[in-house]
Amino acid sequence: MVERPALSRARVVEAAVAVADRGGLAGVSMRNVGRELGVEAMSLYHHVSGKEALLDAMVDWIFARIELPGAERPWRQEMEARCSSARVVLARHPWALGLMESRSSPGPALLRHHDAVLGCLRANGFPVRLAAHAYSALDSYVYGFVLTELHLPFAPGEGAEEFTAKLAPPPDVYPHLAEFVTELVVGRDYAYGDEFSYGLDLVLDQLEQRLAEQGP
């Protein structure tokens, strides 16, 4: 008989993440998490006080996996790395998007992450208000991009070229759409995900300009 590892808060949270990864947040319940671990649901209450506390812990689990920016390094490269890391983590765990900023009991990893982002911006000369604007703009961009990327209407294994071939927009009716498909998609190996870096640069360029306008 194989002995199971001792139950712990970390194992409970990881099991909840596994349940959510398979079936979304709707599947996360104390009973389902207990089943994932091979224990009765009541056993979980020794480690989390209930489902709401478990959801809070899952958010903290997500933030703990996003790269933290360093205050001692240039802000632009740190924000770029942090945004790219967030994109990867959120794409891997789609359920987190709707949960991350909605919890009223933030955990230490979430608070540490927010503090590190603001600390990096402040250490690089961002006034408090501009740092707040920067954080909001960057998160809005990353979250919005990931949400779009996750819901692209492509079939498994299908790329942009295969998808647009099914649409075949007639040039006489949709001239600009047809131009886009012809110039950028057909035979060009176009991937929507490649737009991430370009769009992020636009946001960072504008923040860089706004920071310069602040003066010494």
CORPELIN-V427173 format. One record per pair of residues at least 24 apart in sequence whose C-alpha atoms are under 10 Angstrom apart, sorted by the first residue. I is the first residue (numbers start at 1). J is the second residue. Records with the same first field share a line. If there is no record, write none. Layout:
I=J + J
This chain:
4=37 + 38
5=37
7=37 + 39 + 43 + 44 + 46 + 47
8=44 + 46 + 47 + 48
9=44 + 45 + 46 + 47 + 48 + 54 + 57
10=47 + 48 + 57 + 58 + 61
11=37 + 44 + 47
12=36 + 37 + 43 + 44 + 45 + 47 + 48 + 54 + 57 + 58
13=44 + 47 + 48 + 54 + 55 + 56 + 57 + 58 + 59 + 60 + 61
14=57 + 58 + 61
15=58
16=51 + 54 + 55 + 57 + 58
17=54 + 55 + 57 + 58 + 59 + 61 + 62 + 93 + 95 + 96
18=93
20=58 + 93 + 94 + 95 + 96
21=92 + 93 + 94 + 95 + 96
22=93 + 95
23=95
24=93 + 94 + 95 + 96
25=55 + 94 + 95 + 96 + 98 + 99
26=95
28=54 + 55
29=54 + 55
30=54
52=103 + 105
53=103 + 105 + 107
55=96 + 99 + 100 + 103 + 105
56=99 + 100 + 102 + 103 + 104 + 105 + 106 + 107 + 110
57=105 + 106 + 107 + 108 + 109 + 110
58=96 + 99 + 100 + 107
59=95 + 96 + 97 + 99 + 100 + 101 + 102 + 103 + 106 + 107 + 109 + 110
60=100 + 106 + 107 + 108 + 109 + 110 + 111 + 112 + 113
61=96 + 107 + 108 + 109 + 110
62=86 + 89 + 90 + 93 + 96 + 97 + 100 + 109 + 110
63=89 + 90 + 96 + 100 + 107 + 108 + 109 + 110 + 111 + 112 + 113 + 114
64=108 + 109 + 110 + 112 + 113
65=89 + 90 + 109 + 113
66=90 + 109 + 110 + 113
67=113
68=112 + 113 + 114 + 115 + 116 + 117 + 120
69=113 + 114 + 115 + 116 + 117 + 118 + 119 + 120 + 121
70=116 + 117 + 119 + 120 + 121 + 123
71=116 + 117 + 118 + 119 + 120 + 121 + 122 + 123 + 124
72=119 + 120 + 123 + 124
73=120 + 121 + 123 + 124
74=120 + 121 + 123 + 124
75=117 + 119 + 120 + 121 + 122 + 123 + 124 + 125 + 126 + 204 + 208
76=120 + 121 + 124 + 201 + 204 + 205 + 207 + 208
77=204
78=117 + 120 + 121
79=117 + 120 + 121 + 134 + 135 + 138 + 200 + 204
80=138 + 197 + 200 + 201 + 204
82=117 + 138
83=138 + 139 + 141 + 142 + 143 + 196 + 197 + 200
84=142 + 196 + 197 + 200
85=142
86=139 + 142 + 143 + 146
87=139 + 142 + 143 + 145 + 146 + 147 + 149 + 196
88=146
89=146
90=142 + 143 + 146 + 147 + 150
91=143 + 145 + 146 + 147 + 149 + 150
92=150
94=146 + 147 + 150
97=143 + 144 + 146 + 147
98=143 + 147
124=211
125=211 + 212 + 214 + 215 + 216
126=207 + 208 + 210 + 211 + 212 + 214
127=211 + 214
130=207 + 210 + 211 + 214
131=207 + 211
133=207
134=203 + 204 + 206 + 207 + 208 + 210 + 211
137=200 + 203 + 204 + 207
138=200 + 203 + 204 + 207
141=196 + 199 + 200 + 203
142=196 + 199 + 200
145=192 + 193 + 195 + 196 + 199 + 200
146=193 + 196
148=192 + 193
149=192 + 193 + 196
152=192
159=185 + 189 + 190 + 191 + 192
160=184 + 185 + 186 + 188 + 189 + 190 + 191 + 192
161=185 + 186 + 187 + 188 + 189 + 190 + 191
162=186
